[in-house]
Amino acid sequence: MTDPTTLLNAIDNRREVEPDAADPERTVAELARALGAHGITLPSLGLDGPSMFQPFVPPLIELGCVTEDTARKIIQALTTRDSR
């Protein structure tokens, strides 16, 4: 059986991306920290599995469904940021 890490490395090597392209896992972590600074947690935040296997498309970041309370926190954080 093929090691999943080997498979993912092979897929990443096939992707046609810029050499200095952002790391999607790092982006997810940064987004989680930025949202956390506003008291916001997105339980489904992560990389979209199916997009990880598309050789010519960068992986998508899954934000997932949120409660109304979380949506309001996001609105408040964005509104506060825009008014500065």
C-alpha positions as CSV (number, residue, x, y, z in Angstrom):
1,M,0.0,0.0,0.0
2,T,1.3,3.5,-0.9
3,D,2.1,5.8,2.0
4,P,-0.4,8.8,1.9
5,T,2.5,11.2,2.4
6,T,4.2,9.9,-0.7
7,L,0.9,10.2,-2.6
8,L,0.4,13.8,-1.5
9,N,4.0,14.7,-2.3
10,A,3.6,13.3,-5.8
11,I,0.4,15.3,-6.2
12,D,2.1,18.5,-5.0
13,N,4.9,17.9,-7.4
14,R,2.5,17.8,-10.3
15,R,0.9,21.1,-9.4
16,E,1.8,24.0,-11.7
17,V,2.2,26.8,-9.1
18,E,4.6,29.6,-8.7
19,P,7.8,28.7,-6.8
20,D,7.0,31.3,-4.1
21,A,3.3,30.4,-3.9
22,A,1.7,30.5,-0.4
23,D,1.4,27.3,1.5
24,P,-2.3,26.6,1.9
25,E,-1.8,24.8,5.3
26,R,0.0,27.8,6.6
27,T,-2.8,30.1,5.2
28,V,-5.4,28.0,7.1
29,A,-3.4,28.3,10.3
30,E,-3.0,32.1,9.9
31,L,-6.7,32.5,9.2
32,A,-7.6,30.4,12.3
33,R,-5.3,32.6,14.4
34,A,-6.7,35.9,12.9
35,L,-10.3,34.7,13.5
36,G,-9.4,33.5,17.0
37,A,-8.1,37.0,17.8
38,H,-11.7,38.1,17.3
39,G,-13.1,35.2,19.3
40,I,-14.2,33.4,16.1
41,T,-13.8,29.7,15.6
42,L,-14.8,28.0,12.3
43,P,-15.1,24.3,13.2
44,S,-14.9,23.2,9.5
45,L,-11.9,25.4,8.6
46,G,-9.4,23.4,6.7
47,L,-8.3,22.3,3.2
48,D,-10.9,21.1,0.8
49,G,-10.0,17.4,0.2
50,P,-11.2,17.0,-3.4
51,S,-9.3,20.1,-4.5
52,M,-6.1,18.7,-3.1
53,F,-6.2,16.1,-5.9
54,Q,-6.6,18.5,-8.8
55,P,-3.1,18.8,-10.4
56,F,-3.6,22.3,-12.0
57,V,-5.7,24.1,-9.4
58,P,-4.5,25.4,-6.1
59,P,-6.2,23.8,-3.1
60,L,-9.3,25.4,-1.9
61,I,-9.8,26.5,1.7
62,E,-13.0,25.1,3.3
63,L,-14.6,27.6,5.6
64,G,-17.7,25.5,6.2
65,C,-21.1,26.3,7.8
66,V,-21.4,28.5,10.8
67,T,-24.0,29.4,13.3
68,E,-25.7,32.8,13.1
69,D,-23.8,33.9,16.2
70,T,-20.5,33.1,14.4
71,A,-21.7,34.9,11.2
72,R,-22.5,38.0,13.3
73,K,-19.0,37.9,14.9
74,I,-17.4,37.8,11.5
75,I,-19.6,40.7,10.4
76,Q,-18.6,42.7,13.5
77,A,-14.9,41.9,13.0
78,L,-15.0,43.0,9.3
79,T,-17.1,46.1,10.0
80,T,-14.8,47.2,12.8
81,R,-11.8,46.7,10.5
82,D,-13.4,48.6,7.6
83,S,-14.3,51.6,9.8
84,R,-10.7,52.2,11.0
